[in-house]
Amino acid sequence: MILPANASDAQVGVVALLCLVTVLSLLADAYTTMIGLEHGMVEGNPIMKWLFKKVGLSFATFLSSAVVLFIGGFLSNFGLEYSDAYFGIVAAGEGIRALLNYRKLKALKISLK
């Protein structure tokens, strides 16, 4: 990620924090998806379903996370506010997806262990 020369420490900190939250939400979604798949549930996203079959869940998670971080880094070239918005949207979406997965697992009395 190439940061603008006039970026303040606070702006860089916000982008770094949003990157971290995004990665954590991606991992939470991947983990709850893995537990669900182990108990007979199916992946709802056809692209990820195909990718799981081709490279497995772990590498698919790595690839999708790398793409998300690359896009956020690319957007920072146009201004940190674009990266902030992008990472915020992705973190919220993945966080909600992980929460919904968790609620489905809990309703079926499936443990996260």
Sequence and secondary structure as in RCSB ss.txt:
>XXXX:A:sequence
MILPANASDAQVGVVALLCLVTVLSLLADAYTTMIGLEHGMVEGNPIMKWLFKKVGLSFATFLSSAVVLFIGGFL
SNFGLEYSDAYFGIVAAGEGIRALLNYRKLKALKISLK
>XXXX:A:secstr
    TT  HHHHHHHHHHHHHHHHHHHHHHHHHHHHHHTT   S HHHHHHHHHH HHHHHHHHHHHHHHHHHHH
TTT HHHHHHHHHHHHHHHHHHHHHHHHHHHHTT    
